[in-house]
Amino acid sequence: MTSQAVCLTLIVPDALRAEVLDHLSEQTDLVSGFTASDASGHGVRVRLRSAAERVKGHADEVVVRIVLQGQDLEHLLERLRNAFAGTKLVYWVMPVTDFGTID
């Protein structure tokens, strides 16, 4: 992977919200910050974990977006795989062509 910035998006079941966000907050050598938003998961592959989700017809989830350097991506993914094995977290990666702050 190159030094180009990428955006890692994670889809996290609401039941794992605190654990995943705490884990990411501890990865200060790779993650300088992230954004988390509430989401509703729909589709045949979405697991409805509670009776309330089955009644609503969607899963309560959290979308987490992390912009980081490409060379750090595999390290972070490996840590997530080790910490959350078996949880079926969904993720995807997209290139970031520009990243900054508007002052």
Buried (B, 14 or more C-beta within 10 A) or exposed (E): EEEEBBBBBBBBBBEBBEEBBEBBEEBEEBBEEBEBEEBEBEEEEBEBEEEEBEEEEBBBBBBBEBBBBBEBBEBBBEBBEEBBEEBEBBEEBEEBEEEEEEE
